[in-house]
Amino acid sequence: MVGNREKKGRVVNNIRRLRFDHDEMTQKQLAEIVGVTRQTIVAIENAKYAPSLELAFLIALAFNT
């Protein structure tokens, strides 16, 4: 997935874009779907927190990706 990587080889955080692409889903709505707090979603979007593999999969499932 070359399109989802930065020049340094890090995976790009697209959660905010995905939320808006899915009927402007709020952070609270996503948090409720995946079972975390809104603050956790904020931290992930701001690259302050790296989700566990399990949470990353739950987020992907929330967007059907």
WOBELZI-V82193 format. One record per residue. SS is DSSP state (~ for helix, > for strand, _ for the rest). NEAR is the number of other C-alpha atoms within 8 Angstrom. D_CENTER is the distance of its C-alpha to the mean C-alpha in whole Angstrom. Layout:
# WOBELZI-V82193
[[SS NEAR D_CENTER] [SS NEAR D_CENTER]]
This chain:
# WOBELZI-V82193
[[_ 4 16] [~ 4 18] [~ 4 16] [~ 7 13] [> 11 15] [_ 8 16] [_ 5 20] [_ 5 20] [_ 6 18] [_ 7 15] [> 7 11] [_ 7 10] [_ 7 7] [_ 7 6] [~ 7 3] [~ 8 7] [~ 7 9] [~ 9 8] [~ 14 8] [~ 9 11] [~ 7 12] [_ 8 12] [_ 6 15] [_ 7 13] [_ 9 12] [_ 7 12] [~ 10 10] [~ 8 12] [~ 8 12] [~ 14 9] [~ 13 10] [~ 10 13] [~ 7 12] [~ 10 10] [_ 6 13] [_ 8 12] [_ 9 13] [~ 11 12] [~ 6 12] [~ 10 10] [~ 12 7] [~ 9 9] [~ 10 10] [~ 11 7] [~ 11 6] [_ 7 10] [_ 8 10] [_ 7 12] [_ 8 11] [_ 6 10] [_ 8 9] [_ 6 11] [~ 6 12] [~ 7 12] [~ 9 9] [~ 9 7] [~ 8 10] [~ 9 9] [~ 10 6] [~ 9 7] [~ 8 10] [~ 10 9] [_ 9 9] [_ 5 12] [_ 5 11]]
